[in-house]
Amino acid sequence: MIKPGKNRLLIILFFFIITFSCRNVAVPRPKGYIRIDLPEHNYVPLSDSITKAMDLPFSFEYPSYGKLSFEQDSNSEPGWFNINFGQYRAKIYLTYIGINNDLEELMDQTYRINVKNHIIKADAINEQMINDPDRNIYGIFYDLKGNTATAVQFFITDSIKHYLRGSLYFASEPDSDSLEPVIGFFREDILHLIETLKWDDK
C-alpha cells in the first residue's frame, strides 16, 4: 500500500513528466524568401519616334512592363539607354556603338569590363554563341551564376557597322538564391529582345 506522502510525491513527479515531455523542441526555421509575383511576358516594339530621336539604327521588342529611359547627363554618350523595372529594382543597361574598324577592341572591352570583373564572385559563366546570318546578328550571351552584381551580359553585332551591348543589374545586394526566379524571368526578356532585333539597313 502506498503511503499518502509517497502518493503526493508520485503525483508531483507525474505532473513534471507530463509538463516537460510535451514541450516543443526548438528547431531552426529554414531560410525563406519573399514571394515575388511576376507578370505574364508581354512585349512592345521599339517605336520609330524613339529610334529616330536617339539615332538608333535598329528595332526590337522589349517588355511592356519596362520603362525606357535615356542617359542625359554630361558623362553620357549617344546610344546609352536603359529598360527600367522599378517594381523589381532591376535595369537592363544598353549601349549602342557604331563600329569604326574597332570591333575586336569593343568585344575585348565588353569582356574585360562587363564580364571579367565578375569572375571572382561568379560560380560559373556560361557563354552562348549568337549566330544568325539571315538577320546578320552575331554575338555572345553571358550567363553568370552565383552572387554577382550582374547575372546576364551580352553583345550583338553585324560585324561591320553595328555593336549593341547590354547587361542586367539589380539595385540590391546580390543573392542568387532569392533573385533566381526574377533573373530567369528577365533572362527570357533579354533573349526575346535579341531574337527580335533587326538592323535598319538589313
C-alpha positions in Angstrom: 0.0 0.0 0.0 1.3 3.4 -1.0 1.5 5.9 1.9 -0.1 9.3 1.4 3.2 11.2 1.4 4.6 8.9 -1.3 1.3 9.3 -3.2 1.7 13.0 -3.3 5.3 12.7 -4.4 4.3 10.4 -7.3 1.6 12.9 -8.4 4.2 15.7 -8.5 6.7 13.5 -10.4 3.9 12.5 -12.8 3.0 16.2 -13.3 6.6 17.1 -14.0 7.0 14.3 -16.6 3.8 15.3 -18.4 4.7 19.1 -18.4 8.2 18.8 -19.7 7.8 15.9 -22.1 5.2 18.0 -24.0 7.5 20.9 -24.6 8.3 21.6 -28.3 11.9 21.2 -29.2 13.3 24.4 -30.8 14.1 23.7 -34.5 15.8 26.4 -36.6 13.4 27.7 -39.3 14.5 27.2 -42.9 15.7 30.3 -44.7 12.7 31.8 -46.6 12.3 34.4 -49.2 9.6 36.9 -50.0 7.3 35.7 -52.8 7.7 37.8 -55.9 4.7 38.0 -58.3 5.9 38.3 -61.9 3.7 39.4 -64.8 3.0 37.5 -67.9 5.6 38.0 -70.6 4.4 40.7 -73.0 6.3 42.8 -75.5 6.0 46.0 -77.5 8.1 47.2 -80.4 10.7 50.0 -80.0 8.8 52.9 -81.7 10.1 54.7 -84.8 9.9 58.0 -82.9 12.3 56.8 -80.3 14.8 55.2 -82.7 14.8 58.5 -84.8 15.1 60.7 -81.7 18.0 58.6 -80.4 19.5 57.9 -83.8 19.4 54.2 -83.2 19.7 52.1 -86.4 17.8 49.1 -85.2 14.5 47.9 -83.7 13.5 45.2 -81.2 10.7 44.2 -78.9 11.0 44.9 -75.2 8.8 44.1 -72.2 5.7 46.2 -71.9 6.2 46.3 -68.1 9.6 48.0 -68.6 10.1 51.8 -69.0 12.7 53.1 -71.4 15.0 55.8 -70.2 17.8 57.6 -71.9 21.0 58.9 -70.3 21.0 62.7 -70.5 23.9 63.8 -68.2 27.2 65.3 -69.3 29.1 61.9 -68.9 26.7 60.0 -71.2 27.4 59.1 -74.7 24.9 58.9 -77.6 23.3 55.4 -77.7 23.2 54.9 -73.9 19.7 53.9 -72.8 18.0 51.6 -70.3 14.9 49.5 -69.7 13.8 50.0 -66.1 11.8 47.6 -64.0 11.2 49.8 -60.9 9.0 47.4 -59.1 11.7 44.7 -59.2 14.6 47.2 -58.7 16.1 45.8 -62.0 17.5 47.5 -65.0 18.8 46.4 -68.4 21.6 48.8 -69.4 22.0 49.1 -73.2 24.7 50.8 -75.2 24.8 51.1 -79.0 28.2 51.9 -80.6 28.9 52.4 -84.3 31.9 50.2 -85.4 34.9 52.1 -86.7 37.4 49.4 -87.5 37.5 48.6 -83.8 35.2 45.5 -83.4 37.9 43.4 -81.7 38.6 46.2 -79.3 34.8 46.6 -78.5 34.4 42.8 -77.9 37.5 42.8 -75.6 36.2 45.8 -73.7 32.8 44.1 -73.2 34.5 41.0 -71.8 37.1 42.8 -69.7 34.8 45.4 -68.1 31.4 43.7 -68.1 32.3 40.1 -67.6 35.8 39.6 -66.3 35.3 41.9 -63.4 32.6 39.5 -62.1 34.7 36.2 -62.4 35.8 36.4 -58.7 32.2 36.3 -57.4 30.8 34.0 -60.1 30.3 30.3 -59.5 30.3 29.8 -63.3 30.0 31.8 -66.5 28.1 30.1 -69.4 28.7 31.5 -72.8 26.1 31.0 -75.6 27.1 31.9 -79.1 24.6 34.0 -81.1 24.9 33.2 -84.8 22.0 34.3 -87.2 23.3 35.0 -90.7 19.8 35.6 -92.0 19.4 38.7 -89.7 23.2 39.5 -89.8 23.2 39.0 -86.0 26.3 37.6 -84.2 27.5 37.8 -80.6 27.8 36.2 -77.2 25.3 35.8 -74.4 27.0 35.5 -71.0 25.0 33.8 -68.2 26.7 34.4 -64.8 25.9 32.1 -61.9 26.4 33.0 -58.2 26.2 36.2 -56.2 27.5 38.5 -58.9 26.4 42.1 -59.3 25.1 41.2 -62.8 23.5 38.0 -63.9 23.3 38.5 -67.7 25.6 40.2 -70.2 25.6 40.2 -73.9 26.8 41.8 -77.1 25.4 41.6 -80.6 26.8 43.0 -83.8 26.6 42.7 -87.6 30.5 42.6 -87.5 30.7 45.6 -89.8 28.8 48.7 -88.7 26.7 48.0 -85.6 27.5 46.9 -82.0 25.0 46.7 -79.1 25.8 45.5 -75.7 23.6 45.0 -72.6 23.7 43.9 -69.0 21.1 43.1 -66.3 21.7 44.7 -62.9 19.6 44.7 -59.7 19.7 47.7 -57.2 20.0 45.3 -54.2 22.7 43.1 -52.6 23.4 40.1 -54.9 21.8 36.9 -53.6 21.4 34.4 -56.4 19.0 32.2 -54.3 16.4 34.8 -53.7 16.8 36.5 -57.1 16.9 33.4 -59.3 13.2 33.5 -60.2 13.5 37.2 -61.2 16.8 36.6 -63.0 15.2 33.8 -65.0 12.3 35.9 -65.9 14.3 38.8 -67.2 16.8 36.4 -68.9 13.8 35.4 -71.1 13.1 39.0 -71.9 16.6 39.7 -72.9 16.7 36.7 -75.2 13.4 37.9 -76.7 15.0 41.3 -77.3 17.9 39.7 -79.1 15.7 37.3 -81.1 13.6 40.2 -82.4 16.4 42.7 -83.1 16.7 44.0 -86.7 19.2 46.4 -88.1 17.6 49.1 -90.2 19.9 48.5 -93.1 19.2 44.8 -93.2 
